[in-house]
């Protein structure tokens, strides 16, 4: 064994059938690109769904697009080159890409929505901004709100730096505001109900969105039937993704699960060791691009 191999031990990557991320907002101060890059480097998905607002074209500036953000883009391209099917679903912050909807380059396709067949069930995936009245009727107001949100995240970062230095827990200003404003909570609940009702009406087993930066997995029912509502959250505050493996969906949380080789799930304790071994891939560091 060479000295290089000894200094760089083989890494384990989790096999995932489908991974979904959204609301990364590359090109903004709030984006946590380094954490996302770590996450992407830890998984080996068959399909990777980028569910909107990956690059924030609304707030794009030549003055701010750091190397870590460029590395995320390069990582996504490398994953596609290595055989991962990458599905880029357009959102409102990257709506300029909608003119290219239906375009495919290698393993990367750009669409406005998609439907995946997963073990006999249908997953309906779209960003969700089409159900946002503020965007449809007053886009300028939504863009202004986006700038305000970005500044709030910058301020929150300064506050959290001070809190961490003093040994105290991190604090989310935007979450506090959202959770304390009744209209914000009502908007989120209405959003979930509308997309879920539409999914039930169209016989989808899963409906998967982003947009509202609220990671969630919830069974929704009405008189016509039921569906599983899922939201992938974001990489500005929540650092979350959706993962489908072993015929089930899970919300991955970077802050809680980044060191987990497998899902922290009681049911997996009784799984056959062969199935667990099949759930990981050994990566040779000499071939690994990151």
C-alpha positions as CSV (number, residue, x, y, z in Angstrom):
1,X,0.0,0.0,0.0
2,X,1.4,3.4,-1.0
3,X,2.0,6.3,1.4
4,X,-0.7,8.2,-0.5
5,X,-3.3,5.6,0.0
6,X,-2.4,5.3,3.7
7,X,-2.8,9.1,4.2
8,X,-6.1,9.1,2.3
9,X,-8.3,6.3,3.6
10,X,-11.1,5.0,1.4
11,X,-14.3,6.9,1.8
12,X,-17.8,5.5,2.1
13,X,-20.7,6.9,0.1
14,X,-24.3,6.2,0.8
15,X,-26.2,4.7,-2.1
16,X,-29.4,6.7,-2.6
17,X,-32.0,6.0,-5.3
18,X,-33.2,9.6,-5.4
19,X,-31.9,12.7,-3.7
20,X,-33.8,16.0,-3.9
21,X,-32.3,19.4,-3.0
22,X,-33.8,22.9,-3.6
23,X,-33.4,26.5,-2.7
24,X,-29.6,26.5,-2.6
25,X,-29.4,30.2,-3.8
26,X,-25.9,30.1,-5.2
27,X,-24.6,33.6,-5.6
28,X,-26.1,35.0,-2.4
29,X,-24.5,35.5,1.0
30,X,-26.9,33.2,2.7
31,X,-26.0,30.1,0.6
32,X,-24.0,27.4,2.6
33,X,-22.2,26.0,-0.4
34,X,-19.4,24.3,1.6
35,X,-22.0,22.2,3.6
36,X,-23.8,21.3,0.4
37,X,-20.6,20.3,-1.3
38,X,-19.8,18.0,1.7
39,X,-23.3,16.5,1.4
40,X,-23.1,15.9,-2.3
41,X,-19.7,14.3,-1.9
42,X,-21.2,11.8,0.7
43,X,-23.9,10.3,-1.5
44,X,-24.1,8.1,-4.6
45,X,-27.6,8.7,-6.1
46,X,-29.1,7.2,-9.2
47,X,-31.1,10.4,-9.7
48,X,-30.4,13.9,-8.3
49,X,-33.3,16.3,-8.5
50,X,-32.5,20.0,-8.3
51,X,-35.9,21.4,-7.4
52,X,-35.5,25.0,-8.2
53,X,-33.7,28.1,-7.0
54,X,-30.3,26.5,-7.2
55,X,-28.6,29.5,-8.8
56,X,-30.2,32.8,-7.6
57,X,-30.4,34.7,-10.9
58,X,-32.6,37.3,-9.3
59,X,-29.8,38.5,-7.1
60,X,-26.9,37.5,-9.3
61,X,-23.9,39.8,-9.0
62,X,-20.4,39.5,-10.6
63,X,-19.0,40.9,-7.3
64,X,-20.2,37.9,-5.3
65,X,-19.8,34.3,-6.6
66,X,-17.1,32.7,-4.4
67,X,-15.1,29.6,-5.3
68,X,-17.2,27.4,-3.0
69,X,-20.3,28.2,-5.1
70,X,-18.4,27.4,-8.3
71,X,-17.3,24.1,-6.8
72,X,-20.9,23.1,-6.2
73,X,-21.7,23.7,-9.9
74,X,-18.6,21.7,-10.9
75,X,-19.6,18.9,-8.5
76,X,-23.1,18.7,-10.1
77,X,-21.5,18.5,-13.6
78,X,-19.1,15.8,-12.4
79,X,-21.9,13.8,-10.9
80,X,-23.7,13.9,-14.2
81,X,-20.5,12.9,-16.0
82,X,-20.2,9.9,-13.7
83,X,-23.6,8.6,-14.6
84,X,-26.0,10.3,-12.2
85,X,-29.2,11.5,-13.8
86,X,-29.5,15.1,-12.9
87,X,-32.9,16.7,-13.3
88,X,-32.9,20.5,-12.9
89,X,-36.4,21.8,-12.2
90,X,-36.7,25.6,-12.6
91,X,-37.8,27.8,-9.8
92,X,-38.7,31.5,-9.5
93,X,-35.1,32.7,-8.7
94,X,-33.8,30.8,-11.7
95,X,-36.8,31.4,-13.9
96,X,-34.7,32.5,-16.8
97,X,-33.8,28.9,-17.3
98,X,-37.5,28.2,-18.2
99,X,-36.8,29.2,-21.7
100,X,-34.6,26.1,-21.9
101,X,-37.2,23.8,-20.4
102,X,-37.1,20.5,-22.3
103,X,-33.4,20.8,-23.0
104,X,-31.0,17.9,-22.2
105,X,-27.2,17.9,-22.2
106,X,-25.8,14.5,-21.4
107,X,-27.3,13.3,-18.2
108,X,-28.6,16.8,-17.2
109,X,-32.1,17.8,-18.2
110,X,-33.9,21.1,-17.6
111,X,-37.7,20.9,-16.9
112,X,-40.4,22.8,-15.1
113,X,-41.8,19.7,-13.4
114,X,-41.3,16.0,-13.5
115,X,-43.0,12.7,-12.4
116,X,-40.9,9.8,-11.1
117,X,-42.1,6.2,-10.9
118,X,-40.8,4.8,-7.6
119,X,-41.6,1.2,-6.8
120,X,-45.0,1.4,-8.4
121,X,-45.9,4.8,-7.0
122,X,-45.8,8.2,-8.7
123,X,-44.0,11.2,-7.3
124,X,-45.0,14.6,-8.7
125,X,-42.1,17.1,-8.3
126,X,-42.1,20.9,-9.0
127,X,-40.6,23.9,-7.2
128,X,-43.9,25.4,-6.1
129,X,-43.7,29.1,-7.0
130,X,-46.7,28.8,-9.3
131,X,-48.8,28.7,-6.2
132,X,-47.3,31.8,-4.8
133,X,-49.7,34.7,-5.3
134,X,-47.0,37.4,-4.5
135,X,-44.8,36.1,-7.3
136,X,-47.6,35.8,-9.8
137,X,-49.2,39.3,-9.1
138,X,-46.3,41.4,-7.7
139,X,-43.0,40.0,-8.8
140,X,-41.2,43.2,-7.9
141,X,-42.4,42.9,-4.3
142,X,-41.2,39.3,-4.2
143,X,-37.7,40.3,-5.5
144,X,-37.5,43.1,-2.9
145,X,-38.4,40.6,-0.3
146,X,-35.6,38.3,-1.6
147,X,-33.1,41.1,-1.0
148,X,-34.4,41.8,2.4
149,X,-34.2,38.1,3.3
150,X,-30.6,37.9,2.1
151,X,-29.7,40.8,4.3
152,X,-31.5,39.2,7.3
153,X,-29.4,36.1,6.7
154,X,-26.2,38.1,6.7
155,X,-27.2,39.8,10.0
156,X,-28.2,36.4,11.4
157,X,-24.7,35.1,10.5
158,X,-23.0,37.8,12.5
159,X,-25.3,37.2,15.5
160,X,-24.6,33.4,15.3
161,X,-20.9,34.0,15.1
162,X,-21.1,36.0,18.4
163,X,-23.3,33.3,20.0
164,X,-20.9,30.5,19.0
165,X,-17.9,32.5,20.4
166,X,-19.7,32.8,23.7
167,X,-20.6,29.1,23.7
168,X,-24.4,29.6,23.1
169,X,-26.7,27.9,20.6
170,X,-27.3,29.3,17.1
171,X,-30.5,31.3,16.5
172,X,-32.6,31.8,13.4
173,X,-34.1,35.2,13.1
174,X,-36.2,34.3,10.0
175,X,-37.6,31.2,11.6
176,X,-38.5,33.2,14.6
177,X,-40.3,35.8,12.4
178,X,-42.1,33.2,10.3
179,X,-43.3,31.2,13.4
180,X,-44.5,34.4,15.2
181,X,-46.4,35.9,12.2
182,X,-49.8,34.3,11.8
183,X,-50.1,35.3,8.1
184,X,-46.8,33.5,7.4
185,X,-48.0,30.3,9.1
186,X,-51.3,30.6,7.3
187,X,-49.5,31.0,3.9
188,X,-47.4,27.8,4.6
189,X,-50.4,25.8,5.6
190,X,-52.4,27.0,2.6
191,X,-49.5,26.1,0.3
192,X,-49.2,22.6,1.6
193,X,-53.0,22.1,1.4
194,X,-53.3,23.4,-2.2
195,X,-50.5,21.3,-3.6
196,X,-51.6,18.2,-1.7
197,X,-55.2,18.5,-2.8
198,X,-54.1,18.9,-6.4
199,X,-51.8,15.8,-6.1
200,X,-54.7,13.8,-4.7
201,X,-57.0,14.9,-7.5
202,X,-54.4,13.7,-10.0
203,X,-53.7,10.4,-8.3
204,X,-50.1,11.1,-7.2
205,X,-48.7,9.2,-4.3
206,X,-46.1,11.8,-3.4
207,X,-46.0,15.6,-4.1
208,X,-42.6,17.2,-3.7
209,X,-41.9,20.9,-3.5
210,X,-39.3,23.4,-2.4
211,X,-39.8,27.2,-2.4
212,X,-41.0,27.9,1.1
213,X,-37.8,26.8,2.9
214,X,-39.8,24.5,5.2
215,X,-38.6,20.9,5.2
216,X,-41.5,18.6,5.9
217,X,-42.9,15.1,5.3
218,X,-46.6,14.8,6.1
219,X,-49.4,12.5,5.0
220,X,-52.3,14.7,3.7
221,X,-55.8,13.4,3.3
222,X,-59.1,14.7,2.0
223,X,-62.4,13.2,0.9
224,X,-60.9,12.1,-2.4
225,X,-57.9,10.2,-1.0
226,X,-54.4,10.8,0.4
227,X,-50.9,11.7,-0.6
228,X,-47.5,12.2,1.0
229,X,-46.5,15.9,1.0
230,X,-42.7,16.4,1.0
231,X,-40.7,19.6,1.0
232,X,-36.9,19.5,0.6
233,X,-36.3,22.7,2.6
234,X,-33.2,24.7,1.7
235,X,-29.4,25.3,2.0
236,X,-29.7,28.7,3.5
237,X,-31.0,27.9,7.0
238,X,-32.1,24.3,7.3
239,X,-29.4,22.4,5.3
240,X,-31.9,19.7,4.3
241,X,-32.5,17.3,1.4
242,X,-35.0,14.5,0.6
243,X,-33.7,11.0,0.1
244,X,-35.5,8.0,-1.3
245,X,-34.1,4.6,-0.5
246,X,-35.4,1.2,0.7
247,X,-38.9,2.2,-0.7
248,X,-39.2,5.1,1.7
249,X,-38.6,8.9,1.9
250,X,-36.5,10.5,4.5
251,X,-35.5,14.1,5.3
252,X,-31.8,14.4,5.5
253,X,-30.6,17.2,7.9
254,X,-26.9,18.1,7.5
255,X,-26.6,19.4,11.0
256,X,-27.9,16.2,12.6
257,X,-27.1,13.5,10.0
258,X,-23.8,14.5,8.5
259,X,-21.8,11.8,10.3
260,X,-24.4,9.1,9.8
261,X,-23.5,6.3,7.4
262,X,-27.1,5.3,7.2
263,X,-30.4,6.7,8.2
264,X,-30.9,6.8,11.9
265,X,-33.9,4.5,11.7
266,X,-34.9,1.8,14.1
267,X,-36.3,-0.4,11.3
268,X,-32.9,-0.6,9.7
269,X,-31.3,-2.3,12.8
270,X,-33.0,-5.6,11.8
271,X,-32.0,-5.3,8.1
272,X,-29.9,-8.1,6.7
273,X,-26.2,-7.2,6.6
274,X,-26.1,-7.9,2.9
275,X,-28.7,-5.2,2.3
276,X,-26.7,-2.8,4.5
277,X,-23.5,-3.5,2.6
278,X,-25.4,-2.9,-0.7
279,X,-26.4,0.5,0.6
280,X,-22.9,1.9,0.5
281,X,-20.2,2.4,-2.2
282,X,-16.5,2.4,-1.5
283,X,-14.8,5.3,-3.2
284,X,-11.2,5.3,-4.1
285,X,-9.7,8.7,-3.2
286,X,-7.4,8.6,-6.2
287,X,-10.5,8.6,-8.5
288,X,-12.6,10.9,-6.4
289,X,-12.7,14.4,-7.8
290,X,-13.4,16.1,-4.4
